[in-house]
Amino acid sequence: MDIYAEPSLKKVKPEPTAVLHPGLLNQSTETRRSIRDQCLSNAPFPHYQIPVLCTPEHMRKVHVECVEELQSTFKETDLFKLYQTIDLGNLQLSNPLAKKLPALLQLRNALVDCAANVYMAGCHLLPHDDVIGTRCISYVIYLSDPDDEWTAADGGALELYPSESPGVPALVPTAFALPTYNSLALFPVAPGISFHSVQDQAPVGVEEATATQLTAIEASQRPFEPVEVESEDQLTEAELVALTPFINAIYLTKDTLEQIQDAFQGTGSIQLQSFLTAQWASAIDTATRAADSADQLGHGKVPAYTAGYSTDDSNHWTPQGPLFLQRYLRYTGAAPAASEVLKLQSSLTDAKDVNTTKAGATPPTPSSPGRLLAHVQTALVQSPAFVKWLSLATGVSPTGSRSEVRRLRPGLDYTLAHQATTSSPPIILDAVLCFCDDVSQEGDDEAPWSASGFECYMRAVADGVGDVAAAAFNGEDSTDEDDDAAPVQIGAQNNTLSLVVRDTSTMKFVKFVSCRERGSRWDVNVEYTLPNP
């Protein structure tokens, strides 16, 4: 007889006293009422963390079973990065695996159905409100190492966000639950209210399946400004004079521009490394490294949520949301004054002259990376000469543009994929000039920026926001018959200009920047409208 058909192995609800801590079941009516009142009054929305869920003996058995018997599969989308086990809620006792997990299944049956997510270093779950189906309560049981106390410095906290306005969460959480072993965090699910996330550097844990809700609110966008392209088929002397101080000389020759155009026309995307001159690249590198060091960002540090915020007009960085679409800093301060530009250009020229005769000379240090990148934005990418260069490099003629200087901070920032609106231009040319610390060092477990901070383009899907990249990461979105469906993934590379053309059927996102990177991803992000084909 099949042993799994024996009555003793049927799914029978165990006595809770065999699993849950006695203190949970023997509470007085007054104590339970006090806990309920505390849960309902907690901000930013009702929540509670049970400090000790199970008996120590039972939870240790559960931990051992999870570590030794459960297998997890790596999963990654624009919204999360984690390892996930099979659906424990639907695990039948006839499954051979069930025999190896008696304590875990007792815990499952004492509560309700659940699945297990395993958060390794670099894993995360970005903000969402957990609205899915008929779900009323979300809960997280933490199974971190029972012999290693978890602290705030380890990251991995459950973060709860207040509402900034109806349906729009604030960019900074105000309540946290550490993944303390043998505790349970829970909260009622409320559309547009119960926004939460799992911080970078998260621990091993058990959590219910998660989902995000599409809302009608969009990220604020500035209008496109009209641009015109001169009809000549090569750069004029005046245009070369305007571009030479900024752009690597190799990209200004007619032969190189023709080669770039041929490659771009064939694939619709291209990356141009060492795009700015060595002097400009060194100045930006010096400024960005100094800013990240001052803000204590990167190198595995848990970041401050307001790191990099500034209202100083000479270095004004403004946080961008809404949280369920994006979080990053945009430079909104003033561009350098003419006198400062002349001084900077002079110092760059001096550095070039010195570097010609003395290798390793120290590049000039600007007042701030924001002002330096703002000058690249206004004096280079917004100039008629650059639009002309872009037309020659791509073979297309932009009709409008909008641009911004961005900083995506490690451990905090990202953009999520979402469909274009009906008012979006039908065809866009993205030009993104990226800066980051991408030099590999001895002892690195993986190459810098190989697993975070990359830009991804892929075909739009029906839900329109969040979780759209699953097929891309799992290699399921391209076939031999439809190569156009294959996602384009562009890693962050220092001093590299990325050119990609897309239409309204394509979504893009910047993957969450891990706190393990050495610093921020900085870029000048430009969108150009193109005429209809």
C-alpha positions in Angstrom: 0.0 0.0 0.0 1.2 3.5 -0.8 2.3 5.0 2.5 1.0 8.4 1.4 -2.5 7.0 1.3 -2.4 6.2 5.0 -4.9 8.1 7.2 -2.1 9.3 9.5 -0.7 11.4 6.6 -3.9 13.1 5.6 -3.9 16.9 5.8 -5.2 17.4 9.3 -5.1 20.8 11.1 -2.6 20.3 14.0 -3.2 21.5 17.5 -1.9 25.1 17.5 -0.2 24.4 20.9 2.1 22.0 19.1 3.4 24.8 16.9 2.7 28.3 18.2 4.3 29.8 21.3 2.1 29.3 24.3 2.3 33.0 25.1 0.3 33.7 22.0 -2.6 31.4 23.0 -2.8 32.2 26.6 -3.1 36.0 26.4 -5.9 37.7 28.3 -8.7 39.4 26.6 -7.2 42.7 27.8 -3.8 41.9 26.3 -5.4 40.9 22.9 -7.4 44.1 22.9 -4.3 46.1 23.6 -2.4 44.4 20.7 -5.4 45.1 18.4 -5.5 48.7 19.3 -1.8 49.1 18.8 -2.0 47.4 15.4 -4.8 49.7 14.3 -3.1 52.9 15.6 0.4 52.1 14.1 1.6 54.4 11.4 1.9 54.8 8.5 -0.9 52.2 8.2 -2.1 49.4 10.6 0.7 46.8 11.2 2.1 44.6 13.9 5.1 42.4 14.5 4.7 39.3 16.8 8.1 39.0 18.5 8.0 35.3 19.1 5.7 33.2 16.8 6.6 29.5 17.6 8.1 27.5 20.3 12.0 27.7 20.0 12.2 23.9 19.4 9.7 23.9 16.6 11.0 27.0 14.8 14.5 25.6 14.8 13.2 22.4 13.2 11.5 24.6 10.5 14.7 26.5 9.9 16.7 23.3 9.5 14.2 21.8 7.1 14.1 25.0 5.0 17.9 25.1 4.7 18.5 21.5 4.1 15.5 20.3 2.1 14.0 23.2 0.2 15.3 24.1 -3.2 14.8 27.6 -4.6 14.8 29.1 -8.1 16.3 32.4 -8.9 13.7 34.9 -10.1 14.2 38.5 -11.2 12.0 41.2 -12.7 12.1 45.0 -12.7 10.2 44.8 -9.3 12.2 42.2 -7.4 15.3 39.9 -7.2 15.1 36.8 -5.0 15.1 33.0 -4.8 11.7 31.3 -4.6 10.7 27.8 -3.5 7.7 25.8 -4.7 4.3 26.9 -3.6 4.1 25.5 -0.1 0.4 26.2 0.1 -0.4 23.6 -2.5 2.2 21.0 -1.5 0.3 17.8 -1.3 1.2 15.2 1.4 1.5 12.7 -1.5 4.6 14.6 -2.7 7.8 12.9 -1.4 9.1 16.3 -0.4 6.3 16.6 2.2 7.8 13.7 4.2 11.0 15.8 4.6 9.2 18.9 5.9 7.0 17.8 8.7 7.7 20.8 11.0 7.3 23.3 8.2 4.0 21.9 7.1 2.7 21.9 10.7 3.5 25.6 10.8 1.8 26.1 7.4 -1.3 24.3 8.5 -1.4 26.2 11.8 -1.7 29.4 9.9 -2.7 29.7 6.2 -1.1 28.8 2.9 2.2 30.4 2.1 5.3 30.1 -0.1 9.0 30.8 0.7 11.2 33.5 -0.7 15.0 33.4 0.0 16.7 36.8 0.1 20.4 36.6 -0.5 22.9 39.5 -0.5 21.8 41.9 -3.3 18.2 40.6 -3.3 15.3 43.1 -2.8 11.6 43.7 -3.3 10.6 47.1 -4.5 7.5 49.1 -3.2 4.1 47.8 -3.9 0.7 47.6 -2.1 0.1 43.8 -2.2 -3.3 44.2 -3.7 -4.1 40.9 -5.5 -7.4 38.9 -5.7 -9.2 38.6 -2.4 -6.1 39.0 -0.2 -7.0 40.8 3.1 -3.9 40.2 5.3 -0.2 40.0 4.3 2.3 38.4 6.6 6.0 37.6 6.7 7.5 34.9 8.9 11.2 35.4 9.4 13.6 32.4 9.3 16.9 34.1 9.5 19.8 32.4 11.2 18.7 31.7 14.8 22.3 32.0 16.1 23.1 35.3 14.4 21.2 38.4 15.7 20.0 40.7 12.9 20.6 44.4 13.2 19.5 47.5 11.2 23.0 47.7 9.7 22.4 44.4 7.9 19.6 45.8 5.9 16.7 43.5 4.8 14.1 45.3 6.8 10.4 45.4 5.8 9.8 49.1 5.0 6.3 50.7 5.3 5.5 53.9 3.4 3.1 56.7 4.4 0.8 58.3 1.9 1.9 61.6 0.4 -1.5 62.0 -1.3 -4.4 59.6 -2.1 -2.9 56.6 -3.8 0.6 58.1 -3.9 3.2 56.8 -1.3 6.0 59.0 0.1 9.5 58.3 -1.1 10.8 57.6 2.4 9.4 54.9 4.7 8.5 55.8 8.3 8.1 52.3 9.9 10.3 49.2 9.7 10.3 45.6 10.8 13.7 43.9 11.1 13.8 40.3 9.9 14.2 39.0 13.4 14.2 35.2 13.7 10.9 33.6 14.8 8.9 36.8 14.4 5.9 37.5 12.2 5.1 40.9 10.7 1.6 41.5 9.3 -0.6 44.2 7.9 -4.1 44.6 6.4 -3.9 45.0 2.6 -5.4 48.3 1.4 -5.4 49.5 -2.3 -3.1 52.5 -2.7 -2.2 52.5 1.0 -0.3 49.4 2.2 2.9 50.2 0.2 5.9 48.3 1.5 9.2 46.9 0.3 12.1 44.7 1.4 15.3 46.6 1.8 18.5 45.6 -0.1 20.8 43.0 1.5 17.8 41.1 2.8 18.0 37.8 4.8 16.5 34.4 4.4 12.8 34.6 5.1 9.4 33.2 4.4 6.8 35.5 2.8 3.6 35.2 0.9 3.5 35.7 -2.8 3.5 39.4 -3.8 2.1 41.6 -6.6 1.8 45.2 -7.6 -1.2 47.2 -8.6 -1.4 49.4 -11.7 -2.6 52.9 -10.9 -3.5 55.7 -13.2 -0.9 58.2 -11.8 2.1 58.8 -14.0 5.5 60.2 -13.3 5.8 63.9 -14.0 7.4 64.6 -17.4 8.6 67.9 -18.8 7.5 68.8 -22.3 9.6 68.3 -25.4 11.3 71.3 -26.8 11.5 71.6 -30.6 14.8 71.1 -32.3 16.0 71.5 -35.9 18.7 69.7 -37.8 20.9 71.4 -40.4 20.8 69.7 -43.8 24.5 69.4 -44.4 25.9 65.9 -44.5 28.9 66.7 -42.4 29.9 68.8 -39.4 30.8 72.4 -40.1 33.9 74.1 -38.7 31.8 76.0 -36.2 30.1 72.8 -35.1 33.4 71.1 -34.6 34.6 74.0 -32.6 31.6 73.6 -30.3 31.9 69.8 -29.9 35.7 69.3 -29.7 36.0 70.5 -26.1 33.6 67.8 -25.0 33.6 64.8 -27.4 36.4 62.3 -27.9 38.0 63.3 -31.2 37.6 59.8 -32.7 33.8 60.3 -32.7 34.0 63.5 -34.7 35.5 62.1 -37.9 33.4 61.5 -41.0 34.5 57.9 -41.3 33.7 57.0 -37.7 30.2 58.7 -38.0 29.4 56.6 -41.0 30.5 53.4 -39.2 28.3 54.3 -36.2 25.3 55.0 -38.4 25.7 51.7 -40.3 25.8 49.8 -37.0 22.9 51.7 -35.4 20.7 51.3 -38.5 21.3 47.6 -38.4 20.3 47.0 -34.7 18.6 50.2 -33.5 21.0 50.6 -30.6 24.7 51.2 -30.0 27.0 52.1 -27.1 29.9 54.5 -27.6 32.6 54.1 -24.9 35.0 56.8 -23.8 32.6 59.3 -25.3 33.7 62.5 -23.5 37.3 63.6 -23.6 39.6 62.2 -21.0 39.8 65.5 -19.1 36.0 65.8 -18.8 35.7 62.1 -17.8 38.4 62.6 -15.1 36.7 65.7 -13.7 33.3 64.0 -13.5 34.8 60.9 -12.0 36.5 62.9 -9.3 33.4 64.8 -8.5 31.0 61.8 -8.4 33.4 59.7 -6.3 33.7 62.5 -3.8 29.9 62.9 -3.6 29.3 59.2 -3.0 32.0 59.1 -0.4 30.5 62.1 1.4 27.0 60.6 1.3 28.4 57.2 2.5 26.9 55.4 -0.4 27.9 52.0 -1.9 30.4 49.4 -0.8 27.6 47.4 0.9 26.6 50.2 3.3 22.9 50.5 4.1 22.1 54.0 2.8 20.3 56.9 4.5 17.0 57.4 2.6 17.7 61.1 2.1 21.3 60.7 1.1 22.1 63.3 -1.6 19.1 65.5 -0.9 20.1 69.1 -1.2 18.2 72.4 -1.6 21.3 74.5 -2.2 20.8 76.2 -5.5 24.4 75.4 -6.4 23.8 71.7 -5.8 20.1 71.1 -5.8 19.0 67.5 -6.1 15.3 66.7 -6.0 13.8 63.2 -5.3 11.6 61.9 -8.1 8.6 59.6 -7.8 5.9 58.2 -7.6 7.4 55.4 -5.6 5.5 52.7 -7.6 7.1 53.9 -10.8 10.5 55.3 -9.9 12.8 56.7 -7.2 16.0 58.7 -8.1 17.4 62.2 -7.7 17.1 64.8 -10.5 19.5 67.8 -10.6 17.4 70.9 -10.4 20.1 73.4 -9.4 21.6 76.1 -11.5 24.0 75.4 -14.3 27.5 76.9 -13.9 27.8 80.6 -14.5 29.7 81.8 -17.6 32.7 82.8 -15.4 32.7 79.4 -13.7 32.5 77.7 -17.1 35.5 79.7 -18.4 37.5 78.8 -15.3 36.5 75.1 -15.6 37.4 75.0 -19.4 40.7 76.6 -18.6 41.5 74.1 -15.9 40.5 71.2 -18.2 42.8 72.6 -20.9 45.6 73.0 -18.4 45.1 69.4 -17.3 45.2 68.2 -20.9 48.5 70.0 -21.4 49.9 68.5 -18.2 48.7 65.0 -19.1 50.5 65.3 -22.4 53.8 65.6 -20.6 53.2 64.0 -17.2 51.1 60.8 -16.8 48.8 60.6 -13.8 48.3 64.3 -13.3 45.4 65.2 -11.0 42.3 66.4 -12.9 40.5 69.5 -11.8 37.8 69.2 -9.1 34.5 70.9 -9.8 32.3 72.4 -7.1 29.8 69.6 -7.5 28.9 66.7 -9.9 25.5 68.3 -10.4 26.8 71.5 -11.8 29.4 69.7 -13.9 26.8 67.4 -15.5 24.4 70.3 -15.9 27.0 72.0 -18.0 27.4 68.9 -20.2 23.6 68.9 -20.4 23.1 72.5 -21.4 26.3 73.2 -23.3 26.6 69.9 -25.1 23.5 67.7 -25.5 21.1 70.6 -25.8 23.2 72.4 -28.4 22.3 72.5 -32.1 25.8 71.1 -32.9 25.1 68.0 -30.8 21.7 67.4 -32.5 23.5 67.7 -35.8 26.1 65.2 -34.7 23.3 62.8 -33.4 21.6 63.0 -36.8 24.8 62.0 -38.6 25.5 59.2 -36.1 22.1 57.6 -36.3 20.7 58.6 -39.7 17.5 60.0 -38.1 16.6 63.7 -37.6 15.1 64.6 -34.1 12.2 67.0 -34.0 12.1 67.6 -30.2 14.0 66.8 -27.0 13.9 66.8 -23.2 16.7 66.0 -20.9 17.5 65.6 -17.2 20.6 64.9 -15.0 19.9 61.8 -12.8 21.6 60.2 -9.8 20.5 56.6 -9.0 21.8 55.9 -5.5 23.0 52.4 -4.5 20.6 50.6 -2.2 17.7 53.0 -3.0 17.0 53.9 -6.6 15.4 52.4 -9.7 12.8 53.0 -12.4 10.0 50.4 -13.1 8.7 49.5 -16.6 5.4 51.0 -17.5 3.6 51.4 -20.8 3.6 54.7 -22.7 0.4 56.8 -22.5 -1.7 57.8 -25.4 0.0 61.2 -25.4 3.5 59.7 -25.7 5.4 60.3 -29.0 5.2 57.3 -31.3 9.0 57.0 -31.7 11.7 58.0 -29.3 15.5 58.1 -29.6 17.1 57.6 -26.1 20.5 59.1 -25.6 21.9 58.3 -22.2 25.4 59.4 -21.2 26.3 57.3 -18.2 29.0 57.7 -15.5 29.8 55.2 -12.7 32.7 53.5 -11.0 33.1 50.4 -13.1 36.7 49.4 -12.5 37.1 45.8 -11.3 39.2 45.3 -8.2 41.0 42.3 -6.8 38.6 40.3 -4.6 35.4 41.3 -6.4 32.9 38.4 -6.3 31.4 39.7 -9.6 32.1 42.5 -12.1 30.8 45.9 -11.1 27.4 46.7 -12.5 26.9 43.2 -13.9 23.7 42.6 -11.8 22.3 46.0 -11.0 21.8 49.5 -12.4 21.5 48.3 -16.0 18.9 49.7 -18.5 16.5 47.2 -20.0 14.2 47.6 -23.0 11.5 45.0 -23.8 8.1 44.6 -25.4 5.2 46.0 -23.5 2.8 43.6 -21.7 -0.8 43.9 -20.8 -0.5 44.8 -17.1 1.5 47.9 -18.0 3.6 48.3 -14.9 5.9 46.1 -12.7 6.9 42.5 -13.2 7.3 42.9 -16.9 10.8 41.7 -17.1 10.3 38.1 -15.9 10.4 36.6 -19.4 13.4 38.6 -20.3 15.5 37.4 -17.4 14.3 33.8 -17.8 15.1 33.9 -21.5 11.5 33.3 -22.5 10.7 36.4 -24.6 12.6 35.8 -27.8 12.2 33.1 -30.5 13.9 32.4 -33.7 10.8 33.6 -35.5 10.6 36.9 -33.6 14.0 38.3 -32.8 12.5 41.8 -32.4 10.9 40.5 -29.1 14.3 39.9 -27.5 15.0 42.4 -24.7 17.9 44.8 -24.9 19.9 45.0 -21.7 22.6 47.8 -21.4 24.9 47.6 -18.5 26.1 50.8 -16.8 29.5 51.8 -18.2 31.5 54.8 -17.3 31.7 57.6 -19.8 29.5 55.7 -22.3 26.8 57.1 -24.6 24.0 54.7 -25.2 21.7 55.3 -28.2 18.5 53.3 -28.5 15.4 53.8 -30.7 12.0 52.6 -29.4 8.3 53.0 -30.1 5.2 52.8 -27.9 5.2 49.0 -27.9 8.5 49.1 -25.9 9.0 49.6 -22.2 12.2 50.4 -20.4 13.5 50.5 -16.9 16.7 51.0 -14.9 17.2 48.0 -12.6 17.5 48.7 -8.9 21.0 49.8 -8.0 22.4 47.4 -5.4 24.2 48.8 -2.3 27.1 46.6 -3.2 28.0 48.8 -6.1 30.8 51.3 -5.3 28.7 54.3 -5.9 25.8 55.9 -7.7 24.8 55.6 -11.3 25.0 59.2 -12.7 23.7 60.0 -16.2 22.5 62.7 -18.5 19.2 61.2 -19.8 17.9 62.6 -23.1 14.8 61.7 -25.1 14.4 62.9 -28.7 11.2 62.7 -30.7 11.5 61.4 -34.2 9.2 61.9 -37.2 6.8 59.1 -38.1 8.2 56.7 -40.6 
